[in-house]
Every structure is written in C-alpha cells, then in structure tokens.
Amino acid sequence: MVQDSVCVYCGGTIGYLTCQLDHIVPQAGPGSNNRRENLVAVCERCNRSKSNTPFATWAQDCGISGVSVEEAVARVRRWRNIQDGRAQSAQLRRLQKNVIARLRRTDEDPEIDARSMESVAWMANELHHRVQSAYPSAEVAVYRGSLTAGARRAAGIDSRVNLLGERGKKDRLDRRHHAVDAAVIALMNPSVAKTLAERSSQRWAQRLSGQEETWKSFTGATPGARDRFDSWRDHMLRLTELLNAALAEDRVCVTENLRLRLGSGNAHHEIVRPLARHRLGDGLTAVQVDRASSPALWCALTRQPDFTPRGGLPPSENRVIKVHGRRVTADDNITVFSQKPGDDAAEKPFAAIAVRGGFATIGLTIHHARLYRIEGRKPVYAMLRVFSHDLLPYRRDDLFSVPLALQTISVRCAWPKLRAALAEEAATYLGWVVVGDELEVPMESFTGGYIGGFRKEFPNITRWRIRGFESATVVKLRPNVLAAEGLTESVGDVAKIVGRGWRMSVNVLFSTHPTVVRRDALGRVRHSSAAGLPTTWTVR
C-alpha cells in the first residue's frame, strides 16, 4: 500500500530519503501508539511543525498551505494497493477508514497502561525462572494464554461471573477480569492443562476438516485424567461463587502505584521559546506581571506601591525597581513568558521557567495538587497544582506540606480566587491528591450531560481514578474499574467518559465531599500508617 510519494498532511512530494514517519494522534504521557492506522509518511516540515499535537488540532492554525483535515482525508482516499486482489482491497479499505478516523481526532490517545507495555510470555517465563531459583524443589509450570481462555470456556466461568460488560465471553471492559484470570490460573494443574490442550487441538482439527464437533465432551484421555478434570470443574464452580460474593461486596479492588517522589525525567519541555520584552516605564497588565520570567522580578513588580492585582502596574517614567540587586529603570526592558506573537496583554499565566536565555513550559510536570476550602458564607473548594520545579529545594522534606511562596510558578498559575485567599490566609489546606489517586464520589447529584448518560448504563459506579489536572479549576477522572480497551463502540456517553475522561469542576466535585481512598499492597483501605504512608481521608 503506497501514498504515491505524497505527504498526507500538506500534499507535498516526498521520497524514500526525505519522508518521515509521524504519529497522527500522540499518546498522553511517555511512549506512542505504533499501530499501523496511526502512522503516515509526511515531509520534514509538517512533522516538525506538528510536533506532539493531534493532527486535527494542529491543522486548524498551522498556516501551511494544503494542510486541512478534509484535504488529508481526500489524499488517504486516493491510496492504492501495490498488489491486486480482493483481500488486499478489503485490507486497504479498513486501513483507510481507520486512518481517516484518526485524522479527525482532536484528543490524545490514553496513556500506556501496564498491560500494553508488558509481554505476558516474557513476564511468565521470567517469573518462572525466579520462582524456580528461589524454590528449587517446587514444580513450576508456564501455560499459554490460550489455555487460560480454554479453562474459562470449559468451566463456563465467563457467563457466571458478574463482571461489567457482555456476558458469555471475556470482556476487557471490567479491569477486574485480571483477578478472574489469576484465580483460574491458581486452580490450574498439569493434568487439567494437558486435557485443555487436547480439547483445543481436537476443536481446530474437527472444524478445519468439517467433522462432527465432539471436543466439548472430551474430559481426558485416561480415567485418572477425567476424574481430575471433573474435580477441577467442581472447584471452578465454587470459585465462581466466591468471585461473585467478592464482587458484590466490592472486595475485588483495582489498585495503582502512586508516584510520590520527585521524578528524574525532563524538567521542562524540550522547545525553548524566546522571552517577550517590555519597557518597564510603559506599564504591565496584571497577567503580564504574573508571567514575569523570574520570582525575583515578580516580587519587584508586585511590591511597587501603585501595583494592584486587578489593574497591574500603570505606566510611569519614574519607575525604578531592583532585581537581585540590579537597578532597573523605566527605560530598561524586562522579560516575561509569552506563547503568543507580540505578547498579548490579556494572555493568562502559564507554567514555565527561564532556560538558556528563553523559556520552556513545565505544564506536564505537576507533582501533586493541594486541595483548599476557601472560607466564606458559602465555602468554595479550590485546587493548587504544584509543579515539580517549585519542590526542587525541598527534596529531603515532606513535599506535600512545604510552604509555597506567592511568587512560585505554582501559585502564580492558580485560580485567582485561591491566590487571593492564600495571600489573605483565608484558605484552609485540606489535603493532597496525585494522578492515580482513587476517589469514592457520591454520584446522586450528577444527572445531566455525558455523565448522566453514563450513569444510566452504570448506575452503581462510584469509584473514580484521577487521570490529570486539566487546568487550575478542572480535574479529569476515569471510572476505576472500566478500561477503554474493552469498549465496543467509540461514540456515546460511555465511550466519552471511559475513553476521554470525565472533566469536572474542582469546586463542584469536592463539594460532594468525596473520599480519597489509599490502599496497601493487598488492596485493603489504609486508614493509618506508622510508617508515614498515605492514608484515606474525606474532603470536608
């Protein structure tokens, strides 16, 4: 299948030595979605300009001639096969359909989860060797995944266990199917595994040859094997009862490791942009002051007698400030962060640090979020996203309680009402959360929009997982037990909530007084810890 030496994005001519492979839709977090439908050949100019952005989002304002969603779709529809044939044509049509769907996407792919990163075969063999080394006298066996599937079918467990999703087959929508697999493997033994392998061999042989299918009645080649298989089936029925009881009592927990230490990854985005320069005497808006290129400059500007949080710093030809002991007069230039040409005076503050004479954004380096209640006639809940850069001086301290000065980039990028409350000491610190934290949310008040449609399908889901801090006032959640890999459709309220996430106002969400659930390695709720580990708490 070829693109006729044409860049999918702009239509320019590309060759073997000049083309570059690009991901149409990037993936949140590290890594990439390397499936065929997400990869296209493009020119170097488009690849550099698009960077780590969904094509449909980039195409709206990139300014390159020939770049638009509809033009790219038209180019894909002109793709042709190298070889003729019905199978190749059907394959090409499927590929075109999937590529076009991705060209229209404006949101990123979900982060890579543990299941998609790990090779089950490699992990099984590695575990086999380690267990055998630790216990030389133990009998350790490694079974193929198809035997686990055969065991579930032979015992009828998929139609009996009350997981969410479609009954009668393994459904990956409910993450707790991993627990079912683990339980099935725990009951496996060499004799049953041999019988299951023989059943599978008979099944394919009978289907390929058109013979009568008798493999379902086969329970072993010897009387002893048949007895062991029948006993195993009885145990599997009992396992089904135990699993259903545990599911009904919410004792099959989905857990996730929390990142609590400062990471050692990139401290900022790789692209360094130029700083915007302003003559000090010409004045600055309040948001321009908040985009000052250093905490020291921000302090010098905000401590001027005529500075106000709303009006900023008015023009003054007599203006003189000191930054790190250096005298700056009205005719001198000061520097601020700006992502817009010419520095839009209304551009809101964003997370960035000065780097090599310019600046780089740090929006992806949020270590944790602190939750506050702003006191008043009606309490308001707010969130302070704490960037790793502001925590670097406190590596050896409790990162979740160290003081953050008003000039830190974390506070400067906070919701203005929270900033004012922090300055006036009118905000009560309630606790902290990180990406991956589990929330138990009272859902009774959420009846409209996408979440209302989702709740009609899954009315009993109350446990959610934090997947990101979208802005100073919005948090993104996903259902704790549901996985996007199990979705059968890419549209609808369920697909939007499970796939893209539930974006919720911080004040609305935490006004319901959810519980932040912390668990130990066995999934038990941790209410206290002598070792100082994170414990469960409820927003009050």
N, C-alpha and C positions, 0 to 999 in steps of 0.2 A: 504494500500500500504506500503510495507516494503523495507528496503535496505539490508535485510539479515544480519543485525548486522555488516555491513561493513562501515568504514569511506569512504565517497565519494571521499575525496581528496587523501588519501595515500593507501587505501585498507586494513588498519589495522582493527582488531576486536574491536568492541565497544559493550557495553551493556546498559541497561536502566540506570544504575547508573554512567556509565563512559562517555556516549556520551554527546556532547554539540551541541546546535543549532547554526548555523552560517549563515550569510547573504552572498550569493555568490558574489553579487555586492553591495558594500557600496553605500550610498547616500551622495552626496555633502552637506555640512552643517550639522546641527543637525538632529537627527531622523534617521529612517531606513525604507526601503521598505519591509514590512512584508507580501507581497503576497506569496502564497504557493510555486510558482515556484522559489522564491529567497531564500528559506530556506532548508537546508540539515543538516543531523546529521553527525557530524565529531568527531574526537578524540581531546582531550585537546591539544596535541602537535601541531596539524595543526591549530587549532583555535587560539592559542597564537601566533604562527609564522606568520600566515596570517594577523592578526590584521585587520586594516581598509583599505584593499587593494583588488581590484578586483582579483578574483581567477586566471584568465589567466595571469595577470601581475606577481602575486606572484609565480605562478608555474614555471615561466621561470628560476628563480635563487634562489629558496628557499633551494635547496640542500637536501631535504628529499626524501628518496628512495620511489619510487612508485607514486610520485606526478608529473603529467603532464596533460595537457588538454585532450589528446586522451585517456589516461588510465581512467580518471574520466568519460569521455563520455561513455566509454565501460562499466563501472560499472553501470551508470544510465540505459543503455540499458538492463541490466540484472535484473532490478527491476521487481517484480512480485506483483500480487494482492493477498490480503488476501481472498477475495471472488471472485467467478467466476461470469461471466455474461457479456453480450455484452456491457452494459452501463459502467460497471467498467473498461472493457478493453479499450474502447474509451477514457474514462477519463484518464486512465494511459498513453495512447499514447500521449495525449495532454500535460499532465504534463511532460513527458519525453522530448518531443520536446522543451517545454519552458525552462526546466532546462538546457538542452544541449546548447540552445542559450545563456543562461546567463553564463554558464561555459566558453564560448568562448569570452565573452565580456571583453574588456580591459579598458573601460571608466566607470566612476561612473554614477549612476543614477542622474537625475536632482534634485535640491533642492526641498524640500517640499514647495508647494505653499499654499496660504491661503485656496483655495477651498478644497484641500486634507486634511487639518488639521481640518476644521470646520464641525460640524454636522449641516446640514441645518435645520433639525427638531428641534434640541436643540436651535439653534440661533433664529428660527422663534418664538418658544414659549417664549424664554427669552425676545425677543423684544416685543412680545405681552404683557407680564406682565408689562414691564417697561412703555410702552405707556399707557396701561390701568391705571397704578398707577399715571402717570403724568396727564392724562386726563380722570377722572372717568366717565364723561358723554359721551365720544366718543364710537362709536361702532367699535371694533377691531376684525378682523377675521383672522384666520390662515388656509391657504389652503395647501393641499398636493401638492407635486411637480408634480404628475401625472395630476392634474387639469390644471397646467400651460401648460404642454405638450398638453393636450386636447384643451386648448384655442388656442394655436398656430395652431394646425391642423384645428380646426373649422373655424378659420379666414383665413387659408391659408397663414399665415404670413411667414413661413419658405421658401416658394417658391417665395415670393415677396420682401423680404428684401435683399439688395445687400451686404451680408457678403461674406468674402472669404471662399472658400470651396465648398462642394457639395450642390447644391440647392435641395429644396424639403424636407429637414429634418434638425433637429437641428444639427449643425456642430460645434463641440467644438474647431476646429482649429482656428477660429477667436475669440479672447478673448472678442470682443465686443458683443458676444451673451448674455453676462450677462446684458448689457444695454437693449437688446431686452426683456429679461425676466423681468427686473424691470419695463419696460414700460407696458408689458402685465399685470403684477400684479396690476399696478396702475389703470388700467381700469376695474379691476375685481369688481364685486359686489355680494352680497349673492344670488340674483336670478339667475344670469348667472352661478355662481359656482354650484348651485343646478342642473341646466339644464345640465351642463357639466358632473356632476357626474352621472346623469341619463343616458346620452348618453353613457358614459363609461360602465355602468352596462349592458345596452342593447347590446352593442358591444360584450362583452365577452359572455353573455348568448346566443346570436344568433350564434356566432362562435363555441361555445362548443356543442351546440345542433344541428348544421347543418341547422338551419333555414335561411330563406332569410334575408339578412342583410338590415334592414331598418333604422338602428340607425342614419345614416348620415342625414336623412331628419327630424329627431326629433329636434324641437327647443323649446320645453317647454310643460308642462302638462296642462297649462291654457292659455287662451288668453292673460292675462297680462304678463305671463312669456314669451310667444312667442314674444310679442311686445318688451319687454325689451331685449331679445336675438337678435332680428333683429336690434334694435338700437345699441346694443353693437358691432355687426358685422360692421355696418357703421362706428362707431368710430375706430374700429381696422383698417379698410381700410385707414382712414385718418391718423392713427398712422403710417402705413406703408409708406405713402408719406412723413411724417415728418422725419421718421428714415432715409429713403433713401436720403433725402436732407441733413441731418446732416452728414451722411456717406460720401456723395460726397464732402462736404465742410470740411471734416476732423474735425468735431466738436464733435465726439464721442471719447473721449480721454481715453486711458488706463493709469492710474496713479499708483504710487507705493510710499510707505513711504520710506524716506531716513534715514539711521542711521547716525546721525551727532555727537552724544556724544560718549565719550569713553564707551565701554561696560563693564559689570561687570562679564563677563564669564571667562573661563580659560585664563590665561595669556600666557600659553605655552602648548606644547604637554605633555601628561602625562608620556611618556617614557623619563627617564633620562639616557643619554649615557655618557661613560667616556671621559674625555678630553685627547687629544693627547699631549704628552710631547716631547719637543725638547731641546737639549743642546744649549744654546744661542750662544756659540762660533762657532757652526757648520754652522751658517747662515740659512737664510729662503728665500723661494721664495716670490715674491710679493703677490701671492694669499694666501700663508700661513700667511703672516703678516696681510692680511685683515681678516683672520679667528682668529685673536687674541682674547683671552677669555674675554677681558675687554677693554673698551675705553681707559683706562689709559695705558694699555700695548701697544695698537696700537699707541698711541701718542708717547710713549717712543721709540718704534722701528722706526717709520717713521721720527723721529727727529734726528736720527743718521746721521752724515754728509755724510756717504757713502751709504745711502739708496737711491734707485731710484724706481719710480713707475713701471718700466718695469723689472728691474733686481732683485729687492728685497734687501735683506741685505746679503752681502758677508760674508764668514767665517772670523773670527778674534779672535785670542786668547787673545787680549787685550780689548775685548768688555766689557763695563760696562754701565748699564742703571739704572735708578731709577723709580720704580713704587710705587706710593703712599708713597713716602719717603723711600722705602725699596731698598737697594742696591742689584742689580742682576749682577753677574759676568759671564764670559764666561763659567765657569764650572757648572753654575746653570741651571736648567731646567725651561722653560717657557711653558705655556699651550695654545693650540689652539683648535678650534672646528674642528672635522673631522667625517664624516659619513662612511669613508672607512677604512678597516683594514690597519694598518701601516701608515696611513695618507699620501695619495697620494699627492705629492708635487704640482701637477697640478690641484687639486680639487678646484673648484671655490668657492667663498664665498657664504654662505647661511645664512638665518636669524635664529639666535639662541641667547640664553642668558645663562650665567653660573647659575647653580642651584644645590645646595646641593653637592658640590664637583664635579659635572659633568656639562652637558649642556642639554638643551631641545630646540627643534626647535620652532619657532614662526611664521612659514610661513603662517598660516591661520589667523593671527591677523592683517591684513592690514586695517588700519582705513580709509585712503584715498590715492589718487595718485595725485601728483602735476605735472602739465604739463609745460614744458620749451621749449623755442626756443633757440637753440644754434646758435649764430650769426656767420656769415662767408659769403663767396662768394655765397654759396647756403645754406640757413638756414636749420637746421635739428631739428626735433621735438623729444623730449625725455620725459620719464616718471620717476618720483621718487616715488616709493611705500613707504608710510610712515607707519611704524609699530607702533601699539599702545604703545609698551614698551617705545619708544622714546618720547611719548607725556605725559607720566605719570607726569612729573614735571610741566606740563602746564595745568592741569585740569581746572583752572579758567581763562585761556587765550583763545584767538582765535586759535584753534587747527590747522587752515588751513594756518596760517601765521607765526607761531612761528619759530624762526631760528633753523635749524638742523646742528649741527657741523659735520665736516668731519669724526669724529671718531664714529658717531652714526651708529647703525647697518643698518638703512635705507639707508644712503649714501654709506656705505661700500658694500652693495648689489646692488647698482645702476649700470647702464651701464657705463663702463669705460670712454667713451667719455663724458658722462654727469658729471661724477665725476671730470674729468679734467676741464671741463668748469665751474663747481661750484667753484673749487679751484682758477681758474683764473678770476672769476667773469665775465665770458663771456656767461652766460646763463640767459635769461630773463624769469622770472616767469610769466606764462600766467593765470593760474587759477587751480582749483582743480576739481576732479570728485570722486565719490564714486560708489560702487556697487549698482545698481538700477537706476543710472542716465540715463536719456533719451538723445539720440543723434540723431540729424537730419543730415544725411550724404548725400552729393552729390554722387550719385552712378554711374555716367556716365562712369567713368574710370575702373570700376570693371566688366570685361567681361569674364575672364578666370576661370578655375578651378571650384570648387564646387559653388562658389558664382555666377559664370556665368550661371551655370545650374539653380540655384535658381532664378536668375533674369528673366530667360525665363518664369518661372511659375508665378512669382510675380514681374513684372517689375515696379510697382508703389510703392513698399515698400521702404521708405527712413528713417523711424524711427526705431531706434535700442535701446536696453537696455543693459547697461554694466552688465555682469554677472561674471566677475572676471579679475584679473590681473595675467595672467598665468606666466609671467616671467618679468624681468626688461625691456623687449622690446616688449612684446606681451600682447594684451588685448583681452578678449573674449566677443563677443556680441551675442545677440539673437534678432530676429525680435520682435518689441514691441507689435504687435497685434496678433501674432501667438503663439499657445500653443502646446507643444509636445503631450498633451493628445488627440488632435484631429487628429494626424497622422494616416493614414490608412495603411501605409507601413513603415517598419523600415529601408529601404535602399533607396538609391537615394540621389541626391543633396539636395532636400528639407528636407529630414529626417536628413541629416548630419548638415545642418545649423540650423534647428529648434531644433533638439534634442541635438546635441553635442555642437553647437555654432559655430560662425564664429571667428576663431582665426586670428587676424590681427596685422601686424607690427604697432607699435605706430607711427613711422615716416610716413609710407605710409598713415595710416588712418587720422592723423591730418594734413597732407599736403593738404588734400581736404578741409580744413577749415570748419569742421562740427560745428553745433551749439549745445551747451549743454542746453537742454530745462528744465526749472524748472517751476512747476505749483503750483497753490494754491489748496485748498481742493475741489474746483468746477471744476478743470481741466483747468482753464484759465492760459495762459502763464504769468509768473510773470517777468516783466522787471525791477521793482524797489520795494524796501521794506523799509519802515520807521522803521520796527522792526528788521532789520538786517537779514531777512530770505534769503536763497539762491536765486539768480536771474539768469535769462537766459543770456548766453554770447556766443560769437562766437570766435573760435580759429583763430587768425590772424598770 
